[in-house]
Amino acid sequence: MNIKTTISLSLIILILLMTSCVASLPEDQLDFGIEAAQKGLWDEAIFRWDKVVQSNPNSAAAHNNLAVAYEKKGDFEKAEIEYKKALQLSPENEQIQSNYEQFKKNLASNKKDEKKDEKK
């Protein structure tokens, strides 16, 4: 095997390795975000899921996960935006529907509690 063939094969292998890493990036980031969320590391989870949304804006799962994270952090405006985007992308997804319905109930309950506190 001559040097040109060796270099060509090395470049092809390098390109294949690089593209396989890039192809799995969103899935890895989704999983990493889930692990962070399970540990209560919501900022890290948001960072990971936001990376997924940047590389794949049509990922309903990433938008849903971001919504849950924003909700946990108390950023209800961003949570609602992300829930609506997830539902727009995957309107039949029962998990997203359930999360959004629970979010709306929690939000209504929080508003009631705030009004009670104001009256005291």
Protein Blocks (a to p, Z undefined) as FASTA:
>chain_A
ZZklmmmmmmmmmmmmmmmmmmmmmmmmmmmmmmmmmnopaklmmmmmmmmmmmmmmlmk
lmmmmmmmmmmnopaklmmmmmmmmmmmmmmlmklmmmmmmmmmmmmmmmmmmmmmmmZZ
